[in-house]
Amino acid sequence: MKILVINCGSSSLKYQLFDMDTNEVMAKGLVERIGIEGSNLQHSPAGRDKIVFEQPLANHDEAIKLVMDKLVDPEAGVISDLSEINGVGHRVLHGSKYFSNSVVVDADALETMKKCIPLGPLHMPPNIMGIEACEKLMPGVPNVAVFDTAFHQTMPPKAYMYALPYEYYEKYDVRRYGFHGTSHKFVTQRAIAMLGGKAEGTKIITCHLGNGSSIAAVKDGKVVDTTMGLTPLAGFEMGTRCGDIDPAIVPFLMKNENLTPDEIDNIMNKKSGILGVTGRSSDFRDVEEGMNEGDERCKLALDMFRYQIAKFIGSYYVALGGCDAVVFTAGIGENNSGHRAAICEYLKCFGLEIDPELNSQRGKELDFAAPDSKIRALLIPTNEELMIAQDTMELIG
């Protein structure tokens, strides 16, 4: 079975074609600058060099059509006909309260997804456009929507409700949803396998650490709490996002800086976090370099990042009633041993001890806890695209 995975952004499109018999990627690529001058497709067939195609692409329909053409191209392609594709899995940002699992898309599901647009106004329209484009270009091929929020929908009301007037929950669905769910689900499944294979009785804290980051508390394979909220802004300090702050800061800055709602939203989402504290960069590698050069603001930003993560892990230890394993994944979690070591240093009070030599490794699945550690420390590379492909295969199989 062959599954195409598509992730549509506002002006970009990522894709991977999987052979699900082997879980291998047959081709992958990126379309950039959709609807903008300089549109291009970067296409990488397995085992061959990346090929770049430059041509105007006015919309997502044209972008997906170009991807389809290149997948069957005699020189650049990896399949002979689009009929070889059995299904298409789409990453969709927000499922609101409506979707607690991935779904095969039909007319009703598509209309329900459109109700979620107010909760994800930047991401939901292109996500939906990608589905509609595939329906036009490959009629009869099933499309599956895999929601970033779905894995977190097992949270109890005490975890997802905000202490606001209840009417806002009833009128606007204002509550905690959580994101990075596909990644948290993938590494949770791998962690359970590493711990013996049975979800029942497990208590796992999964840390998706990248430019955007979130943590989830997972009991018996189900999420009981997570750091992101109504939007991906909540939680701890990220590349450009502030994470949790005193809500009164928002009207305070709006009044004193004469800011509009859109302007303060832009500041919190795109000018804060590591970038805001350092005034230097949103790239953690640049900031770590600055810290090593003696830049005190870079050191402060990274100290805040590590401290806030450890605080959330500590609170989730309480929420779970203990912890079997802390999982590190995503770009920073998988590749930065310094951050892992610093975070785990805070967790010694829970009995977590790491093996420094094992922790020095990167990008590979391993347990880097010391043999006598009371909690396991797991490094698990995430694979959201494979998770989407697996969900798609299960639903259409």
Secondary structure, DSSP 8 states (H G I E B T S, - for coil): -EEEEEEE-SS-EEEEEEETTTTEEEEEEEEE-TTSTT-EEEEEETTS--EEEE----SHHHHHHHHHHHHS-TTT-S-S-GGG--EEEEEES--TTT-SS-EE--HHHHHHHHHTGGGSTTTHHHHHHHHHHHHHHSTTS-EEEEETTGGGGG--HHHH--SS-HHHHHHH--S---S-HHHHHHHHHHHHHHTTS--TT-EEEEEE-SSS-EEEEEETTEEEEES--SSTT-SS--SS---S--TTHHHHHHHHHT--HHHHHHHHHHS-HHHHHHSS-S-HHHHHHHHHTT-HHHHHHHHHHHHHHHHHHHHHHHHHTS-SEEEEEHHHHHH-HHHHHHHHHHGGGGT--B-HHHHT--SS-EE-B-TT-SSEEEE----HHHHHHHHHHHHH-
